[in-house]
Amino acid sequence: MSEKQDYYETLGVPRGASVEEIKKAYRRLARQNHPDVNHHNREEAEERIKKINEAYAVLSDPEKRSIYDQYGHQGLNGRFGGPGFGFDIFNDLGGFGDIFDVFFGSGTRTSSRRRAAGQRGDDLRYDLEITLEKAATGIQKDLQLAKLQSCESCNGSGIRPGSTRAECSYCHGSGQISQSQQTILGRMQSVVTCPSCRGEGQIIADPCPDCGGQGRLRATSHISVEIPAGVETGSRIGLRGAGDAGLRGGPAGDLYVVIHVKPHKAFERRGNDIFCEIPISFVQAVLGDNIEVPCLDGSEKLHVPEGTQTGTTFKLRGKGMPVVNSGARGDEYAVVRITTPSKLTSEQKKMLLEFGESCGIKLNADRKFFDKLWGK
């Protein structure tokens, strides 16, 4: 591998390039120069890949990049004050095959051929909004969402029906290649994951035309979920295996349904208890009365004793929200609010004033005005 190449020039980035710009350039060049993409000039492609990987191994490491910027290649060899990395710069990433695995799949070193490893699908999230009444009773809900599903044409294999996987011509089916590197201790031989097949030993030479060899397609799916009674905003319901389909026969991810309970116009929820305000008249508060109080599942009779003050709270035991996965329930608290009439007749005002005087209540209003109004 040449020691004279300009790493920045190799990746096609300026010297002040950010880490993200370097990574983006590496991904683009790695795909363009992959040996399987360059069937007719594989040896030249392999050499270009080695140079690209060497450049990325240095420029993606802050310490090595700093030494290279100050001292060039000789600094990496331990000259001119640099700590020296020899040409063992690939070891940190496990060889150029493993660098390639970072972007094209998960590869691990092994002493024997590795078959295609299934990759688990992604987990998905679905936000579901329900009413407080539905949260109190529970509900069976049918969800519709787009997700990656196993391709029916190839049964998730990614191979065109009737075709089979082909042996990787780069590693000859072993899933590994030998790499020779010059270090300060001499030339070292190492075995790394094959960058062409990512250690599988096989490649898809004839991909499925429907999924393009991915084994998955995005499609609309209908899923039924049971929402238990008592859920609240933020509750999560997990559905195992209902997420995106896995790669190469890997297990599917999970689906998490996140609950959002709509605000209610009459009830306020506090934990498993609910609160509501009940308007009553002045007469009902003074003399007492039996009233109907709304509940989540209908209504309940409540006796308001005489002399009840506004703001008095009455508890209706067991009329609150259910406790999830339990037979217990919270309570309902009815807070009475005395309403003041805004329009009274002259006769009503007269009786009310006389009532106030009988109770020792003196108004600051001019009494002559009222006498004149009532014809006295």
Phi, psi and omega in degrees: 000129187294139177266357187262353183292147174272114186299321179295320179293323180299317180273350178070037179236154177287165182294336178267016184298145178282168179300320180294322178294321179294317180295318180297317179295320180297316180301315182297313182291324181296320178292317182295326186255013178300136181303325180289336177280332182251067184299323188276351180216055187297317183297318179293323178295320179297320179293320178295320179299319180298318180293319180296318180294321178297316180296318181292321180300328180277309187287340178274350179257115184306319182291313180294322180295320179297318179294318179297319180296326182274317189241356181071205182295327182292330176294324178291337179271002177096007178266164175056040172087351180287151181292337177085129176237003186055222169240037176266024187293345182276344188297328181297330181252009174077027180092162185292338176294319181287329174299318180297325180297332180303326185255341186239009178145173182262115181243144177227153180286144179208156182269356179222170183299136182249125178282168181302119180268130178292144179246129182295141178287165181285149171283150181237157178236138177230122179268122184241126179256130179225164179278165178296323178298318178292326177293331181282328183260340188084159185203146171266120187238134175264122182257147176235119181213153177269130179208167177282125180239154181299134181293124181288331183294319184246007181057033176084001183280336183083359183259140177302133179307132181093349179257172179224168175290148179252152178293137179293123182282346182282317181250001180058037174086359182277337183081001182220158173225155177267140181230132179255130182228141178270121179238178180292345178263002181116187181282126182247140179254131180224157178250126182232166179294138180294125181286343183281312182253001180057039174085001183278336181083351181223156177228159176269100182281331182232085185290156177297130182290338182281319182250001179067023179090358181280335181080001182221152176223146177275127182210164180279133182235146178249123184230134178261134181229140179265116178265114183287155178294139177100359180295156178226172180302129182100347178296141180240134177243119183265133176244105184293132177078007181262008178271204179295145177294151180280168177268142175052044177081006178292161182292153178285155175285183181254160176247131178245118179265118181259125186270138172232116181267126182294146174298145181255144183286339183245327186250146172241126182267134174227096186069237178261002178260155175233150181236144174213150178262133183244115178282133174228158181277167178298320181295317179297320180293322182284313186266344184086156181191163172256123185235165176260128180250127179292141176232171180296331182246028179137236179212165182220139178283140181224131177268123176261111182290158180295146181081017180292135180265151177298141183093352178296136183249132178245137181259129173255102187294133176076013180255014179267209182275145175293151173274126185305133178056037179211156178276356183281158177222155173280188181245163174251137179244118179261119180256116183277140177234122180281125180268141180258125179295139183265343180227123178233150175281168179299320180295320178295320179295320180297314180295323180292323179292319178295323177296318180297319180294325179293336178268003181082020181263120179255127178270152178279352181295154181290117182295327180297328179296318180289322178299317180295321181295324184264008174078027179270000000 
